[in-house]
Amino acid sequence: MPVKKSLVVALALLCACVGARATDVTFGTHRFHVQVAATEALREHGLMGVKKLAADHGMLFVWKDAAPRQFYMKDTLIPLDLISIRAGTVVGVATMAPCRADPCPITNTPPADAALEVPAGTAERADISAGAPVESSAL
């Protein structure tokens, strides 16, 4: 029975990521390989259920407009840095903790047209802060 349940979970995660394309996001000399969440379904699912994320990987959320955004860590298993981006420039950085039961805290961003989730501590190690330029074909 546990194998069947694991297979179902793996298939659900795979289906959730169908349609997500991969790209790179660069901050100076630091490059991240990311999945792009450009649809509402992909943005809602985000990195829920992910147990491990390589130091140079993440998920890039993109929108057509710049607005304050809200991030919710329900069922996200790993701590993440949230790097808010507007017009190719970092406008904010926050660290978010996993949450398994409601009520989960909501992280609000400054007005942003994109946001990058990477493993917690990455922004500090890579010296990513407000004002840093961001390069990606997805922006």
Residue pairs with C-beta under 8 A, 6 or more apart in sequence:
9 49
12 49
13 49
13 50
16 41
16 42
16 45
17 35
17 42
17 45
19 39
19 41
19 42
20 35
20 36
20 37
20 38
20 42
21 35
21 36
21 38
21 138
22 33
22 34
22 35
22 36
23 34
23 36
23 60
23 136
23 137
23 138
24 31
24 32
24 33
24 34
24 136
24 137
25 31
25 32
25 34
25 58
25 60
25 116
25 134
25 135
25 136
25 138
25 139
26 32
26 134
26 135
26 136
27 90
27 126
27 128
27 132
27 133
27 134
27 135
28 126
28 127
28 132
28 133
30 56
30 126
30 128
31 56
32 56
32 57
32 58
32 116
32 118
33 56
33 57
33 58
34 57
34 58
34 59
34 60
34 116
34 136
35 58
35 59
35 60
36 42
36 59
36 60
36 62
36 138
37 43
37 45
37 46
37 59
37 60
37 61
37 62
38 62
38 138
43 61
46 59
46 61
46 71
46 76
46 117
47 53
47 59
47 76
47 78
47 80
47 117
48 74
48 75
48 76
48 77
49 75
49 76
49 77
50 76
50 77
50 78
51 77
51 78
52 78
53 78
53 80
53 118
53 119
54 119
55 119
55 122
57 118
58 116
58 117
58 118
58 119
58 122
59 116
59 117
60 114
60 115
60 116
60 136
60 138
61 69
61 114
61 115
61 116
61 117
62 113
62 114
62 138
62 139
63 69
63 112
63 113
63 114
64 113
65 113
66 86
66 87
66 111
66 112
66 113
67 111
67 112
68 108
68 109
68 110
68 111
68 112
69 84
69 108
69 109
69 112
69 115
70 106
70 107
70 108
70 109
71 82
71 96
71 106
71 107
71 109
71 115
71 117
72 99
72 104
72 106
72 107
73 80
73 96
73 97
73 98
73 99
73 104
73 105
73 107
74 99
74 100
74 102
74 104
75 99
75 100
76 96
76 98
76 99
77 98
78 98
78 119
78 120
79 95
79 96
79 97
79 98
79 119
79 120
80 95
80 96
80 117
80 118
80 119
80 120
81 93
81 94
81 95
81 96
81 117
81 118
81 119
81 120
81 121
81 122
81 123
81 124
82 92
82 93
82 94
82 95
82 96
82 107
82 109
82 115
82 116
82 117
83 90
83 92
83 93
83 115
83 116
83 117
83 118
83 123
83 128
84 90
84 91
84 92
84 93
84 94
84 109
84 110
84 112
84 114
84 115
85 91
85 112
85 113
85 114
85 115
85 116
85 134
85 139
86 110
86 111
86 112
86 113
86 114
87 113
88 133
88 134
88 135
88 139
89 131
89 132
89 133
89 134
90 128
90 129
90 130
90 131
90 132
90 133
90 134
91 109
91 110
91 111
91 112
91 130
92 109
92 110
92 112
92 130
93 123
93 128
93 129
93 130
94 107
94 109
95 120
95 121
95 123
96 105
96 107
96 120
97 105
99 105
109 115
113 139
114 134
114 138
114 139
116 134
122 128
123 129
